[in-house]
Amino acid sequence: MTRLSHQEKIHNILEEWRLPLYFSKPSMNHLVSMIDGMLSFGFTGKISQIHALSFCKKHRTTLSYFLNKGAWDETYLNQITKQKTAQTIHKNARKQKEPVFLLFDDTIGQKTKPSSQAQSPIESCQYHFCHKEGKPVYGHQVVGMMMQSGDLAYPYDFALYNQSKEKSKIQMAVDMIDSYVKRTVSTYILCDSWYTSKRIIEAGLGKGIHTIGALRSNRIFFPKGERKQIKQFVPDISMEETDLVTVGDETYRVYRYEGKLNDLELGVVLLCFKEGEPMEPKNVRSFLCTDIQLSTKKILDYYSKRWSIETYFKQIKGSLGFDGYQIRSEKAILRYWTILNFTYIFASLLKGTKFCEALHEIRNQKFGSIIRFVYDQATQGEELEKIKKELLVA
């Protein structure tokens, strides 16, 4: 079968990105099939779907072999993702005169707990606490880092968290910060309260990167010279000590503190309450910023950009099969995720837009490509049964 036009475009871009220098022709063909299948209508994560949706002529098991035992280096593919993300985000930051944001968070690819009699359960699956469900769930937990500037946000790196190994989620994030090459543009780490730790802050400051993160209500600081937890201090705040700040469509009453925290010599702490709600400990949302030069509104505006990584996790689960895979070996799973991250930025850069918009356009164009193939084959006199066989629908 002649390669469909949309697959030819995928292959040509991979050549432009010089992948054939590092991957063999068979590996390149499998990679095209993986990208094509992941970007297709109806994909939920199964390798059998990639085989069918990409019209792969090889046996389905060749794709499984490609992930499990194929002679290719996934670290190089991950390096390309990091390079393309960094180049694009830094270029946009310079153009828009905006900071670069490094977003950190983790997510769980939930799986069904296997029977104790299962002979080959999925490797590295464990119970992890899920804040959304409020209980431990079984599956894989991944720490992710994204880069963002303006409206552009792309994945940069990821790591599988394993409780049985010594490396913590904080250490994984620190490793990603250490490997990041900072440019001259202003850069901020954005994270939730789990990652707003001394080690993250110090890793960032060591590279000239400030941190903006959420704080837990038991965090210690020293307002008015007293050592208190945030929740202990809230009842002492008067309305006159707060400012009204609008972020997006919401307005907040904000108390600003500049000074020492229990593990930081100098920082800004913002205690925020939705306008109209009682200023009580249960209603407070707290944030830390190590850049004391930023205004209160800037800090809150910048922190709101952290939502991009939540959107990203939702998209890769809903559209790219992040937690729908039926792969058992850890090596194959890590390779699958590497291709998934690469596919996300590939689609975004191919169309020069946000992933959700790029995916919609790519899927429509693929449908048109298939119609064009059928039309061309028919006008060349090919029999219907042969065309159906070529498209694996015979």
C-alpha positions as CSV (number, residue, x, y, z in Angstrom):
1,M,0.0,0.0,0.0
2,T,1.2,3.5,-0.8
3,R,1.6,5.5,2.4
4,L,-1.4,7.7,3.0
5,S,-0.7,11.4,2.5
6,H,-1.1,12.3,6.2
7,Q,1.4,9.5,7.1
8,E,3.8,10.9,4.5
9,K,3.6,14.2,6.2
10,I,4.5,12.6,9.6
11,H,7.4,10.8,8.0
12,N,8.7,14.0,6.3
13,I,8.7,16.0,9.5
14,L,10.5,13.2,11.4
15,E,13.1,13.4,8.6
16,E,13.3,17.2,9.0
17,W,13.9,16.7,12.7
18,R,16.7,14.3,11.7
19,L,15.3,11.2,13.4
20,P,16.6,8.8,10.7
21,L,20.1,9.6,11.9
22,Y,19.3,7.8,15.2
23,F,16.5,5.3,14.2
24,S,16.5,2.5,11.7
25,K,14.0,2.4,8.8
26,P,11.9,-0.2,10.6
27,S,11.9,1.8,13.8
28,M,10.9,4.9,11.8
29,N,8.0,3.1,10.2
30,H,6.8,1.9,13.7
31,L,7.1,5.4,15.1
32,V,5.0,6.8,12.2
33,S,2.4,4.1,13.0
34,M,2.4,4.9,16.7
35,I,2.0,8.7,16.1
36,D,-0.7,8.1,13.5
37,G,-2.6,5.7,15.7
38,M,-2.4,7.9,18.8
39,L,-3.8,10.9,16.8
40,S,-6.7,9.0,15.3
41,F,-10.4,9.1,16.2
42,G,-11.4,6.5,18.7
43,F,-7.9,5.8,20.2
44,T,-8.0,4.9,23.9
45,G,-4.5,3.4,24.4
46,K,-4.5,-0.1,23.1
47,I,-1.7,-1.3,20.8
48,S,-4.2,-3.2,18.7
49,Q,-6.0,0.1,18.0
50,I,-2.7,1.7,16.8
51,H,-2.3,-1.3,14.5
52,A,-5.8,-0.9,13.0
53,L,-6.0,2.9,13.0
54,S,-2.7,3.3,11.3
55,F,-3.5,0.6,8.7
56,C,-0.2,-1.1,9.6
57,K,0.5,-4.0,7.2
58,K,2.9,-5.8,9.6
59,H,1.5,-8.1,12.2
60,R,0.2,-6.5,15.4
61,T,2.8,-8.2,17.5
62,T,5.6,-6.2,15.7
63,L,4.4,-3.0,17.5
64,S,4.5,-4.8,20.8
65,Y,8.0,-6.0,20.0
66,F,9.0,-2.5,19.0
67,L,8.0,-1.3,22.5
68,N,9.3,-4.2,24.5
69,K,12.5,-5.3,22.7
70,G,13.0,-3.0,19.7
71,A,16.6,-1.7,19.2
72,W,16.0,2.0,19.5
73,D,16.9,4.6,22.1
74,E,13.9,6.2,23.8
75,T,16.1,8.7,25.7
76,Y,17.0,10.3,22.4
77,L,13.3,10.7,21.5
78,N,12.7,12.3,24.9
79,Q,15.7,14.6,24.3
80,I,14.1,15.8,21.1
81,T,10.8,16.5,22.9
82,K,12.8,18.6,25.5
83,Q,14.7,20.4,22.8
84,K,11.6,21.3,20.7
85,T,9.7,22.4,23.8
86,A,12.5,24.6,25.1
87,Q,13.1,26.2,21.7
88,T,9.5,26.9,21.1
89,I,8.7,28.2,24.5
90,H,11.8,30.4,24.8
91,K,11.2,31.8,21.3
92,N,7.6,32.7,22.3
93,A,8.8,34.2,25.6
94,R,11.2,36.5,23.7
95,K,8.5,37.5,21.2
96,Q,5.8,38.1,23.7
97,K,8.2,39.6,26.3
98,E,6.8,37.1,28.8
99,P,8.4,34.9,31.5
100,V,8.9,31.2,31.1
101,F,7.1,29.0,33.6
102,L,8.2,25.5,34.7
103,L,5.1,23.6,35.8
104,F,5.3,20.6,38.1
105,D,2.7,18.1,39.2
106,D,2.0,14.4,39.2
107,T,-0.9,12.2,38.0
108,I,-1.9,8.5,38.3
109,G,-2.6,6.2,35.5
110,Q,-5.1,4.0,37.2
111,K,-5.3,0.2,36.6
112,T,-7.3,-2.7,37.9
113,K,-5.7,-4.6,40.8
114,P,-4.8,-8.0,39.4
115,S,-5.6,-11.3,41.1
116,S,-3.0,-12.7,43.4
117,Q,-2.9,-15.7,40.9
118,A,-1.9,-13.5,38.0
119,Q,1.3,-14.8,36.4
120,S,2.4,-11.6,34.7
121,P,0.9,-8.4,36.3
122,I,1.8,-5.0,35.1
123,E,5.2,-4.0,36.4
124,S,5.7,-1.1,38.8
125,C,2.0,-0.7,39.6
126,Q,1.4,0.3,43.2
127,Y,-1.2,2.0,45.4
128,H,-0.9,5.8,45.4
129,F,-3.1,8.3,47.2
130,C,-5.4,10.1,44.8
131,H,-6.5,13.5,46.0
132,K,-9.3,13.6,43.5
133,E,-10.9,10.4,44.9
134,G,-9.7,10.9,48.4
135,K,-8.3,7.4,48.7
136,P,-5.4,5.2,47.5
137,V,-5.8,3.9,43.9
138,Y,-3.8,1.2,42.1
139,G,-1.7,2.2,39.1
140,H,1.3,4.1,37.9
141,Q,2.2,7.6,39.2
142,V,4.1,9.9,37.0
143,V,5.9,13.2,37.9
144,G,5.7,15.7,35.0
145,M,7.3,18.9,34.0
146,M,5.9,21.3,31.4
147,M,7.1,24.6,30.0
148,Q,4.8,27.5,29.3
149,S,5.0,31.1,28.0
150,G,1.9,33.0,27.1
151,D,-0.7,30.6,25.8
152,L,1.8,28.0,24.7
153,A,2.4,25.0,27.1
154,Y,4.2,21.8,26.2
155,P,5.5,18.8,28.1
156,Y,9.2,18.8,28.8
157,D,10.0,15.8,30.9
158,F,8.5,13.0,33.1
159,A,9.6,10.3,35.5
160,L,7.8,7.2,36.9
161,Y,7.5,7.3,40.7
162,N,8.2,4.0,42.5
163,Q,7.7,3.9,46.2
164,S,10.0,0.9,46.6
165,K,12.9,3.0,45.2
166,E,14.8,5.7,47.1
167,K,14.1,8.6,44.8
168,S,11.1,10.7,46.0
169,K,8.8,12.8,43.8
170,I,10.6,15.9,45.2
171,Q,14.0,14.5,44.1
172,M,12.6,13.7,40.6
173,A,11.4,17.3,40.3
174,V,14.8,18.6,41.5
175,D,16.6,16.4,38.9
176,M,14.4,17.9,36.2
177,I,15.3,21.4,37.4
178,D,19.0,20.5,37.5
179,S,18.9,19.3,33.9
180,Y,17.0,22.3,32.6
181,V,19.2,24.9,30.8
182,K,18.0,28.4,31.8
183,R,18.1,31.2,29.2
184,T,18.3,34.9,29.9
185,V,14.5,35.2,30.1
186,S,12.8,35.5,33.5
187,T,11.8,32.0,34.7
188,Y,9.4,30.8,37.5
189,I,8.6,27.4,38.9
190,L,4.9,26.9,39.5
191,C,3.7,24.1,41.7
192,D,1.0,23.0,44.2
193,S,1.6,22.7,47.9
194,W,3.2,19.2,47.6
195,Y,6.1,20.6,45.6
196,T,6.6,23.9,47.4
197,S,9.5,22.6,49.4
198,K,12.9,23.8,50.5
199,R,14.7,21.5,48.1
200,I,12.6,22.7,45.1
201,I,13.1,26.3,46.0
202,E,16.8,25.9,46.5
203,A,17.2,24.0,43.2
204,G,15.4,26.8,41.4
205,L,17.3,29.7,43.1
206,G,20.6,27.9,42.3
207,K,19.7,28.5,38.6
208,G,18.3,32.0,39.1
209,I,14.7,30.7,39.0
210,H,12.1,31.9,41.4
211,T,9.3,29.7,42.8
212,I,5.6,30.5,43.1
213,G,3.7,27.7,44.9
214,A,0.7,27.0,47.0
215,L,1.2,26.6,50.8
216,R,-0.5,24.3,53.3
217,S,-2.3,25.9,56.1
218,N,0.2,24.5,58.7
219,R,3.2,26.3,57.1
220,I,5.2,28.3,59.6
221,F,5.9,32.0,59.0
222,F,6.5,35.0,61.3
223,P,3.8,37.7,60.8
224,K,4.2,40.7,63.2
225,G,7.2,39.0,64.7
226,E,5.3,36.0,66.0
227,R,6.0,32.4,64.9
228,K,2.6,31.0,63.7
229,Q,1.0,28.5,61.3
230,I,-1.0,30.2,58.6
231,K,-4.3,28.8,60.0
232,Q,-3.4,30.2,63.4
233,F,-2.8,33.6,62.1
234,V,-5.9,34.0,59.9
235,P,-8.2,35.1,62.8
236,D,-5.8,38.0,63.5
237,I,-6.3,39.5,60.0
238,S,-8.5,42.6,59.8
239,M,-10.3,43.6,56.7
240,E,-8.3,46.9,56.6
241,E,-5.1,44.8,56.2
242,T,-6.3,43.2,53.0
243,D,-6.4,44.4,49.4
244,L,-9.0,43.5,46.7
245,V,-7.3,41.7,43.8
246,T,-9.1,40.4,40.7
247,V,-7.7,37.3,39.0
248,G,-9.6,36.2,35.9
249,D,-13.3,36.4,36.8
250,E,-12.7,36.1,40.6
251,T,-12.1,38.8,43.2
252,Y,-10.1,38.0,46.4
253,R,-9.3,39.8,49.6
254,V,-5.5,39.3,50.0
255,Y,-3.2,39.8,53.0
256,R,0.4,40.2,51.9
257,Y,3.4,39.2,54.1
258,E,7.0,39.8,53.3
259,G,9.6,38.2,55.5
260,K,11.0,34.9,56.9
261,L,9.4,31.5,56.7
262,N,10.5,28.4,58.7
263,D,12.7,27.2,55.8
264,L,13.2,30.4,53.8
265,E,15.0,33.7,54.8
266,L,12.8,36.0,52.7
267,G,9.7,35.5,50.7
268,V,6.2,36.7,50.0
269,V,3.2,34.9,51.5
270,L,-0.3,35.7,50.2
271,L,-3.3,34.7,52.2
272,C,-6.4,34.9,49.9
273,F,-10.1,34.8,50.6
274,K,-12.8,34.9,47.9
275,E,-14.7,38.2,48.2
276,G,-17.9,37.7,50.1
277,E,-16.7,34.6,52.0
278,P,-15.8,34.8,55.7
279,M,-12.1,35.3,56.4
280,E,-11.8,32.0,58.3
281,P,-9.0,29.3,58.2
282,K,-11.2,26.9,56.2
283,N,-11.5,29.5,53.4
284,V,-7.9,30.6,53.1
285,R,-5.8,29.8,50.1
286,S,-2.1,30.5,50.6
287,F,0.7,31.1,48.2
288,L,4.5,31.7,48.4
289,C,6.7,33.7,46.0
290,T,10.4,33.9,46.3
291,D,10.5,37.0,44.1
292,I,9.6,39.9,46.4
293,Q,9.6,42.4,43.5
294,L,6.5,40.9,42.0
295,S,3.2,42.7,42.8
296,T,0.4,40.7,44.5
297,K,-1.7,40.6,41.3
298,K,1.3,39.4,39.2
299,I,2.0,36.6,41.7
300,L,-1.6,35.4,41.5
301,D,-1.9,35.9,37.7
302,Y,1.3,33.9,37.3
303,Y,0.2,31.1,39.6
304,S,-3.1,30.7,37.7
305,K,-1.0,29.5,34.7
306,R,-0.3,26.3,36.7
307,W,-3.7,25.0,35.5
308,S,-2.1,24.2,32.1
309,I,-0.5,21.0,33.5
310,E,-3.8,19.8,34.9
311,T,-5.3,20.4,31.4
312,Y,-2.4,18.5,29.9
313,F,-2.9,15.4,32.1
314,K,-6.6,15.5,31.2
315,Q,-5.8,15.6,27.5
316,I,-3.3,12.8,27.4
317,K,-5.7,10.6,29.4
318,G,-8.7,11.5,27.2
319,S,-7.1,11.6,23.8
320,L,-3.7,9.8,23.9
321,G,-4.4,6.8,26.0
322,F,-2.1,7.7,28.9
323,D,-3.9,5.3,31.3
324,G,-5.6,3.0,28.7
325,Y,-2.6,1.0,27.7
326,Q,-2.4,-2.8,28.2
327,I,1.3,-3.1,28.4
328,R,3.0,-5.1,31.1
329,S,6.7,-4.4,31.1
330,E,8.0,-1.2,32.7
331,K,10.4,-0.6,29.8
332,A,7.6,-0.8,27.2
333,I,5.4,1.5,29.3
334,L,8.2,4.2,29.6
335,R,8.7,3.9,25.9
336,Y,5.0,4.3,25.3
337,W,4.9,7.5,27.5
338,T,7.9,8.8,25.7
339,I,6.2,8.5,22.3
340,L,3.0,10.0,23.8
341,N,4.8,13.1,25.0
342,F,6.6,13.4,21.6
343,T,3.2,13.0,19.8
344,Y,1.7,15.8,21.9
345,I,4.3,18.3,20.9
346,F,4.6,16.9,17.3
347,A,0.9,17.6,16.8
348,S,1.1,21.0,18.4
349,L,4.1,22.2,16.4
350,L,2.7,20.6,13.2
351,K,-0.3,22.9,13.3
352,G,1.2,25.8,15.3
353,T,-1.6,25.8,17.8
354,K,-2.9,24.4,21.1
355,F,-3.0,20.6,21.2
356,C,-6.8,20.3,21.3
357,E,-7.2,22.4,18.2
358,A,-4.3,20.6,16.5
359,L,-5.7,17.2,17.2
360,H,-9.2,18.1,15.8
361,E,-7.6,19.4,12.6
362,I,-5.3,16.4,12.2
363,R,-8.1,14.0,12.7
364,N,-10.2,15.7,10.1
365,Q,-7.3,15.8,7.6
366,K,-6.7,12.2,8.1
367,F,-10.3,11.4,7.3
368,G,-9.9,13.4,4.1
369,S,-6.6,11.6,3.3
370,I,-8.4,8.3,3.5
371,I,-11.2,9.5,1.2
372,R,-8.6,10.8,-1.3
373,F,-6.8,7.5,-1.3
374,V,-10.1,5.6,-2.0
375,Y,-11.0,8.0,-4.8
376,D,-7.5,7.8,-6.4
377,Q,-7.5,4.0,-6.2
378,A,-11.0,3.8,-7.7
379,T,-10.2,6.2,-10.6
380,Q,-7.2,4.0,-11.3
381,G,-9.5,1.1,-11.8
382,E,-8.7,-0.8,-8.6
383,E,-11.4,-3.2,-7.4
384,L,-13.3,-2.4,-4.3
385,E,-12.2,-5.6,-2.5
386,K,-8.6,-4.7,-3.1
387,I,-9.1,-1.2,-1.7
388,K,-10.8,-2.6,1.3
389,K,-8.0,-5.0,1.8
390,E,-5.4,-2.2,1.7
391,L,-7.4,-0.4,4.4
392,L,-7.7,-3.5,6.5
393,V,-11.5,-3.5,6.3
394,A,-12.0,-6.5,4.0
